Amino acid sequence: MDFADSPEQAAFRQEVVEFFDKNFPEELVADPNIDPRTEGRRRGGGEAMKKWRAALVEKGWIAPAWPKEYGGANLSPMEQFILNEETARRGAPTVRVPDVGSTIMVHGSEEQKKEFLPPMVRGETVWCQGYSEPGSGSDLASLQTRAVRDGDDFVINGQKIWTSGAHLANWIFALVRTDPEAPKHRGITYLLAPMDTPGISIRPLVQMNDARGFNETFFEDVRVPVKNAVGEINRGWYVGATHLDFERSSIGQSVGHTRTLGELTDFVKSTPQSRLGQVDAPRLELADRYVEAQVATLFSQRVISMQARGLIPNYEASMAKAYSTEFSQRIARTATRLLGLYGGVRGDEAHDGKNAPMGGRWATMYLSTVSATIAGGTSEIQRNVIATRGLGLPRG
Ligand SMILES: Cc1cc2nc3c(=O)[nH]c(=O)nc-3n(C[C@H](O)[C@H](O)[C@H](O)COP(=O)(O)OP(=O)(O)OC[C@H]3O[C@@H](n4cnc5c(N)ncnc54)[C@H](O)[C@@H]3O)c2cc1C
């Protein structure tokens, strides 16, 4: 099989490269240790970031898949892949509209598209997601947050947890139970609410890497207009599933890992103490990671090629997500092992890492990537999807 660009793809890649040459401020080279889900938001205030964002908005590349009328660029899946590849190759932060926008594009009404999509493109709305609850994570359909209809409003009561970036967001979308009598996958609705609605409050959850990414989110008699339901009332489970398919397809992107691995290899090659020439183990381990990087890329390409044919990847997105997130943990383990004691020195928001090779990024990556196999559905849940929908095995 020939994976080389077609002439049209090569021309598009050239356009992307030239755009980066002209517009990308090198000071924004992304720190791979920072969670991309909150990175754009954290960096949102800087002048360089504002300029970069504006350049992407002008091209429509902030929402590459969307039609032009909503601020997108109508790029084909392969063109989106090329854009992602070149973004990762530069080490540029990914600046994209949130997946909730793509979900509204599929399930939302025309009014909702007009109301919610343009402010996302302009970066005026920042979203967080209210799926998980203290008693409902993998078994999400058991969620208990209730929304009771009262005239033209729903009144929400309940609690969400692990809400990434809720402290930075001005909107939330939440799955809520609107019919407690129905079987658990029915009777759920996908609702949108401004974070400053009276009755919504948050409490931070600080992680082991000292980052504050998560929150608990509480709803006490929160009134949300019924018109803020996306898709049919009581059919929100399927709207949420579309959202997760978008999220898993993009979490599985492997290009950034390939770049990270290349940087590690360059570092080890240029460091005599790594004893690459005398000891087999590190060479063999890096070779394994290199093979895995190629496999991860193939998984991503499979997802992209399905999207290009108008199909919605499902267990294929689960394969890419599980493999790529476990692979990121193996890269971090390899790197920290190769660096010996220095492998434990961190460089991140809380630690300067100045005494460590490569600024201490590997110890931080070692800690940060632990959560990658949990977020967006755990590796076990991805394997359940692969087993049942991919292999046709019975449910456990
Ligand atoms: C970085 C990060 C960001 C997140 N952001 C958000 C967010 O913004 N919004 C949000 O709503 N949630 C968010 N989450 C929560 C995430 O979706 C849940 O943590 C995840 O779905 C797992 O649920 P849980 O933590 O309740 O674990 P549980 O569901 O309690 O699982 C515990 C363990 O049991 C295993 N297990 C459970 N069921 C099965 C099964 N049927 N078969 C085999 N094994 C099983 C799991 O794999 C896991 O190892 C985030 C999580 C992380 C780590």
The ligand as an SDF file (V2000), in Angstrom:
LIG
                    3D

 53 58  0  0  0  0  0  0  0  0999 V2000
   -7.9170   13.2580   32.4980 C   0  0  0  0  0  0  0  0  0  0  0  0
   -9.3840   12.9810   32.6940 C   0  0  0  0  0  0  0  0  0  0  0  0
  -10.3110   13.9000   32.2490 C   0  0  0  0  0  0  0  0  0  0  0  0
  -11.6720   13.6700   32.4520 C   0  0  0  0  0  0  0  0  0  0  0  0
  -12.5560   14.6440   32.0940 N   0  0  0  0  0  0  0  0  0  0  0  0
  -13.8700   14.4560   32.3080 C   0  0  0  0  0  0  0  0  0  0  0  0
  -14.8060   15.4910   31.9930 C   0  0  0  0  0  0  0  0  0  0  0  0
  -14.4370   16.5850   31.5470 O   0  0  0  0  0  0  0  0  0  0  0  0
  -16.1130   15.2720   32.2150 N   0  0  0  0  0  0  0  0  0  0  0  0
  -16.5780   14.0840   32.6960 C   0  0  0  0  0  0  0  0  0  0  0  0
  -17.7810   13.9270   32.8130 O   0  0  0  0  0  0  0  0  0  0  0  0
  -15.7180   13.0770   33.0390 N   0  0  0  0  0  0  0  0  0  0  0  0
  -14.3800   13.2570   32.8640 C   0  0  0  0  0  0  0  0  0  0  0  0
  -13.4930   12.2610   33.2300 N   0  0  0  0  0  0  0  0  0  0  0  0
  -13.9940   11.0650   33.8960 C   0  0  0  0  0  0  0  0  0  0  0  0
  -13.8820    9.8030   33.0610 C   0  0  0  0  0  0  0  0  0  0  0  0
  -14.7990    9.8300   31.9910 O   0  0  0  0  0  0  0  0  0  0  0  0
  -14.1240    8.6160   34.0150 C   0  0  0  0  0  0  0  0  0  0  0  0
  -13.0790    8.6370   34.9660 O   0  0  0  0  0  0  0  0  0  0  0  0
  -14.0990    7.2980   33.2900 C   0  0  0  0  0  0  0  0  0  0  0  0
  -15.2040    7.1850   32.4480 O   0  0  0  0  0  0  0  0  0  0  0  0
  -14.0800    6.1220   34.2850 C   0  0  0  0  0  0  0  0  0  0  0  0
  -15.0910    6.2290   35.2170 O   0  0  0  0  0  0  0  0  0  0  0  0
  -14.7690    6.1120   36.7840 P   0  0  0  0  0  0  0  0  0  0  0  0
  -13.6200    7.0030   37.1040 O   0  0  0  0  0  0  0  0  0  0  0  0
  -16.0350    6.2960   37.5240 O   0  0  0  0  0  0  0  0  0  0  0  0
  -14.2460    4.6210   37.0050 O   0  0  0  0  0  0  0  0  0  0  0  0
  -15.1320    3.2430   37.1410 P   0  0  0  0  0  0  0  0  0  0  0  0
  -16.1760    3.2760   36.0950 O   0  0  0  0  0  0  0  0  0  0  0  0
  -15.5830    3.2040   38.5760 O   0  0  0  0  0  0  0  0  0  0  0  0
  -14.0690    2.1880   36.8340 O   0  0  0  0  0  0  0  0  0  0  0  0
  -13.1330    1.6900   37.8090 C   0  0  0  0  0  0  0  0  0  0  0  0
  -12.3300    0.5640   37.1670 C   0  0  0  0  0  0  0  0  0  0  0  0
  -13.2110   -0.5280   36.8170 O   0  0  0  0  0  0  0  0  0  0  0  0
  -13.0680   -0.8440   35.4320 C   0  0  0  0  0  0  0  0  0  0  0  0
  -14.3700   -1.2230   34.8740 N   0  0  0  0  0  0  0  0  0  0  0  0
  -15.5480   -0.5710   35.0650 C   0  0  0  0  0  0  0  0  0  0  0  0
  -16.5250   -1.1820   34.3590 N   0  0  0  0  0  0  0  0  0  0  0  0
  -15.9500   -2.2020   33.7050 C   0  0  0  0  0  0  0  0  0  0  0  0
  -16.4280   -3.2030   32.7990 C   0  0  0  0  0  0  0  0  0  0  0  0
  -17.7240   -3.2590   32.4320 N   0  0  0  0  0  0  0  0  0  0  0  0
  -15.5590   -4.1190   32.3060 N   0  0  0  0  0  0  0  0  0  0  0  0
  -14.2490   -4.0720   32.6590 C   0  0  0  0  0  0  0  0  0  0  0  0
  -13.7350   -3.1550   33.5300 N   0  0  0  0  0  0  0  0  0  0  0  0
  -14.5680   -2.2400   34.0310 C   0  0  0  0  0  0  0  0  0  0  0  0
  -12.5730    0.4340   34.7920 C   0  0  0  0  0  0  0  0  0  0  0  0
  -11.8900    0.1550   33.5820 O   0  0  0  0  0  0  0  0  0  0  0  0
  -11.6510    0.9890   35.8570 C   0  0  0  0  0  0  0  0  0  0  0  0
  -10.3860    0.3760   35.7950 O   0  0  0  0  0  0  0  0  0  0  0  0
  -12.1280   12.4680   33.0650 C   0  0  0  0  0  0  0  0  0  0  0  0
  -11.1860   11.5210   33.4950 C   0  0  0  0  0  0  0  0  0  0  0  0
   -9.8350   11.7640   33.3300 C   0  0  0  0  0  0  0  0  0  0  0  0
   -8.8620   10.7590   33.8400 C   0  0  0  0  0  0  0  0  0  0  0  0
  1  2  1  0
  2  3  1  0
  2 52  2  0
  3  4  2  0
  4  5  1  0
  4 50  1  0
  5  6  2  0
  6  7  1  0
  6 13  1  0
  7  8  2  0
  7  9  1  0
  9 10  1  0
 10 11  2  0
 10 12  1  0
 12 13  2  0
 13 14  1  0
 14 15  1  0
 14 50  1  0
 15 16  1  0
 16 17  1  0
 16 18  1  0
 18 19  1  0
 18 20  1  0
 20 21  1  0
 20 22  1  0
 22 23  1  0
 23 24  1  0
 24 25  2  0
 24 26  1  0
 24 27  1  0
 27 28  1  0
 28 29  2  0
 28 30  1  0
 28 31  1  0
 31 32  1  0
 32 33  1  0
 33 34  1  0
 33 48  1  0
 34 35  1  0
 35 36  1  0
 35 46  1  0
 36 37  1  0
 36 45  1  0
 37 38  2  0
 38 39  1  0
 39 40  1  0
 39 45  2  0
 40 41  1  0
 40 42  2  0
 42 43  1  0
 43 44  2  0
 44 45  1  0
 46 47  1  0
 46 48  1  0
 48 49  1  0
 50 51  2  0
 51 52  1  0
 52 53  1  0
M  END
$$$$
